[in-house]
Amino acid sequence: MRIKSERALVTGRTGITIRSDLPWLVQRQFPLTDGGTAATSILTLHPSIIQTHILTRLDVSALASVATTCSQLHAIVSQEDFWANLCHSTWPSTSSPSIRHVIRRFPHGSRSFFHDSATIPRPNTTIPRNSHINLDRTPQLISAVDLYHRRQLLLSRVVQTETVSDSFRCSPFRVDILEPEEVVQTHIRYPESDEAYRELMRGLRMSWILIDASGGRAMTVSSRTPIGLLQSWQSGTAEFWFMSVMTSNEEPLSKLKVCRLTVRCVEAVGGETEVREVSLEMEGIDGRTKLMGGRVW
C-alpha cells in the first residue's frame, strides 16, 4: 500500500516540502489508495534515515521548525555530527581537514557555519554592523569553492589568502582558485552553437564561501547559477559570470560592493571543455572601480 500526503508543504532546499506546523508530520491519519486510513509517524523511521534522507533536504528555516516539534527530532537536529555531515554533503570542500579545524572555532560549530553559508546575499539585504571583517585582526581569508555541472563535481578546492602584506592591501582584491598553468579537464563537449552555450550555462552551479577563520564567520559570495556569459568564437573561450551584491548599514547605496566571479572555459584538443580560470574580484557598483584588498571590508 502506498501512503500519500494531503497537500504540499513549505519548500526545502531541494524541492522536498514540509509544513511549518510540523507536529502534523509526527503523527497523522493518512488516507490510503484503497480508501482506508492508517496512522503513521515519521518517528517510526530509523534515526539514520531521518537524518540522512529527510532532514538533509530541508533549508535552515525548515530545520528550525523541525527542532520544535518533539524531543526526538530536537535531539537529532542538535547534534554536531548532523550539521557537520550536512555541511560536507552540501559543500564537499568543507570536508578538508583545514576547514574542519576552522569550523570548530565558530560559536556553535558546524551549525553556525551552515547558518552563515546557506544564504546567498541579495542586493536588497545588508550586512549587520558587527559582521565586518577587520583585516587588522584577520591575517587570512579562506575560500571554499565547489563547481558543478549538473550533478557532476568538476572542482572542489580550498584556497588561503593572506591579508597583511602590502601586495594584498595595495592591489585590486582578487582570489584565484587555480594555479597559473593549471587546467581542470572535464568530459563536457565544448559548445558549438549559441543554444549549446546556453545549455552549458544552465548546467553550471557554483558555491564560493569566504571564511574569516579568526572571527569565526563565513558568507557565500556567489550566486548559485551564472548570471551572464561572454563567448568568443575566435579564441574558443567562454566566460561564465556569477555575482552577488553586498552593502553595509553604515554606507550609502552608492558604496555597494559587487562580488564578480568568473569561470573561464576553453576548448581542449579533443573537443571537450577545460576550465582554465575560477576567480573572484570585488568592484564598485559602477563596474569600473576595482576595490583594493585593504578597502574591501
SULJO-V17653 format. One record per residue. PSI is psi as a letter, one per 30 degrees, with the letter a starting at -180 (999 if undefined). Layout:
[[PSI] [PSI]]
This chain:
[[k] [k] [k] [k] [l] [e] [l] [l] [a] [k] [k] [a] [e] [g] [f] [k] [k] [k] [l] [f] [i] [f] [f] [e] [f] [e] [k] [k] [j] [k] [k] [l] [f] [g] [f] [a] [l] [k] [k] [l] [k] [f] [f] [f] [l] [k] [e] [e] [e] [e] [e] [f] [f] [e] [f] [f] [g] [l] [a] [e] [e] [e] [e] [e] [e] [e] [f] [g] [e] [l] [e] [e] [e] [e] [e] [e] [f] [f] [k] [e] [e] [e] [e] [e] [e] [e] [e] [e] [e] [e] [j] [f] [f] [f] [f] [k] [e] [e] [e] [e] [e] [e] [f] [f] [f] [l] [e] [h] [b] [f] [e] [e] [e] [e] [e] [e] [f] [f] [k] [k] [k] [l] [f] [g] [l] [l] [k] [l] [e] [g] [f] [k] [k] [j] [f] [f] [g] [i] [f] [k] [k] [k] [k] [j] [k] [k] [k] [l] [j] [c] [g] [k] [j] [e] [k] [j] [k] [k] [k] [k] [j] [k] [g] [f] [l] [e] [e] [e] [f] [g] [l] [k] [k] [k] [k] [k] [e] [l] [l] [e] [g] [k] [k] [j] [k] [l] [g] [k] [k] [k] [k] [g] [l] [e] [e] [e] [e] [e] [e] [e] [e] [f] [f] [k] [k] [k] [k] [j] [k] [k] [k] [j] [e] [e] [f] [h] [l] [l] [k] [k] [g] [k] [l] [e] [l] [k] [f] [l] [k] [j] [k] [j] [e] [e] [f] [h] [l] [k] [k] [k] [k] [l] [l] [l] [k] [l] [l] [l] [f] [f] [l] [l] [f] [f] [g] [k] [k] [k] [j] [j] [k] [k] [j] [k] [k] [l] [k] [l] [e] [g] [g] [l] [k] [k] [k] [f] [k] [j] [l] [k] [l] [k] [l] [l] [f] [f] [f] [f] [j] [k] [k] [l] [e] [f] [g] [e] [999]]
